Amino acid sequence: MALSRNSYVRLTTFRRSGAPVPTPVWVVADRSALGGRDGDLLVITGAQAGKVKRLRHNGRVLLVPCDRRGTPRPGATELEALAEVVVDPAVVRRLRLLVQIKHPLLGRVLLGGQRAGAAAARRRGRTPPEQVALRIHPLQPRES
């Protein structure tokens, strides 16, 4: 299953208690130039996002193609994966570009809005929110 072809993928991370937390996200295929392996996926998110905090404690995630609300596609198979947080600014910049290529209109609007928010924070003397990449390595389909 080529998850990177989907507009949205439900990324499920896990709290320390083991409780699942599903979130619909955009994914793009990792490129070897970004240090990933074939089949790896990338997600861009805020460094302070809950999913980032959860991944710092447990890199195990579940992936399934979904709609923008996070509802899995009919007949879709959930995959187990391992995820890591990547803070390298070069990877984040390249990932931003890949998102804008895959999602031309919404990617520009959402990522442009984040840049505008960062500029406003700097004008107010605040530290702008940092973005990070999540590199996800799918393992195998999950047994039903």
Summary of the structure (lengths in Angstrom):
residues: 144
radius of gyration: 15.2
end to end distance: 16.4
largest distance: 51.4
contacts: 417
relative contact order: 0.24
helix: 33%
strand: 33%
